[in-house]
Amino acid sequence: MHPRSLLLPALLALLGATAAPAHAATPAAPRTLRVLSYNVHHGEGDDGKLDLPRLAAVITASRADLVALQEVDQRTKRTGGIDQAAELARLTGHHVAYGKAMDYQGGAYGQALLSRWPLEDFVVHALPNPANVEPRIAISATVRPPGLPALRFIGTHLDATRDDTARWQQALRLNELFAHDTAPTIFVGDFNARPDTRVMKALFEHFADASAASPAPTSPAKQPTARIDYVLLRPAPAWRVVSSKVLPEAVASDHRPLLVELVPASP
């Protein structure tokens, strides 16, 4: 057995969960919200294997209530025609909404939101693409956790080219879209930008960094050196961060998942 294949059982033990999907019909009102950001690399792990059940086990083990997934295939040739978002939702027992960023290999490539509760008012927002390269989007929905105020849940995946022109324009557009919303907001994703860049500084003007007190790198998965995955919050007084940690899963994708536990303000 490859030593890295032992990481998932260790992760399950660490989080006190099993890999079995949870299908609770009516979840009780949460005392906290657990939020996961995960770039899943179209299901392909660091070992080169396509393995959605492995990814689902990581998500289930985290006990996340809200999950933003990046790099999700929908019925493409390279991933066997599977609707990955729908399959991950089935395996984890979560609700799902999928946003297409582009057509790809007979299907689609984009992002997904998973939620323990229904996702309402789902919207795909196109982001600037000045160099006409890979299209980028943000996806947003309203979630109503029992006993808590309705919240806006947003996922995104910004441009990955070395020149930050596209990322900068995308960040400005994201502020236009979401920075003046009065609803409690959780904004999650792979921003492809380190905290000290102008891209993240522009977003930090309007969104609080949930991992600011305990920052840790998320990429590459094998030996992370870059902090480019985030959970952002607004307005800051609406949330208290209980914990933020990068999960020690180095095989299932080329990023490690970021898990943040929050206490929402009282209704």
HELIX and SHEET records of a PDB file:
HELIX    1   1 PRO A    3  LEU A    6  5                                   4    
HELIX    2   2 LEU A    7  LEU A   15  1                                   9    
HELIX    3   3 HIS A   41  GLY A   43  5                                   3    
HELIX    4   4 LEU A   52  SER A   62  1                                  11    
HELIX    5   5 GLN A   84  THR A   92  1                                   9    
HELIX    6   6 THR A  165  PHE A  178  1                                  14    
HELIX    7   7 ARG A  198  PHE A  204  1                                   7    
HELIX    8   8 ALA A  236  ALA A  238  5                                   3    
SHEET    1   A 6 HIS A  95  TYR A 104  0                                        
SHEET    2   A 6 GLY A 107  SER A 115 -1                                        
SHEET    3   A 6 LEU A  66  GLN A  74 -1                                        
SHEET    4   A 6 LEU A  33  ASN A  39  1                                        
SHEET    5   A 6 LEU A 258  PRO A 264 -1                                        
SHEET    6   A 6 TRP A 239  VAL A 246 -1                                        
SHEET    1   B 6 LEU A 119  ALA A 126  0                                        
SHEET    2   B 6 ILE A 137  VAL A 143 -1                                        
SHEET    3   B 6 LEU A 151  HIS A 157 -1                                        
SHEET    4   B 6 THR A 185  ASP A 190  1                                        
SHEET    5   B 6 ASP A 229  ARG A 234 -1                                        
SHEET    6   B 6 ALA A 208  ASP A 209 -1                                        
END                                                                             
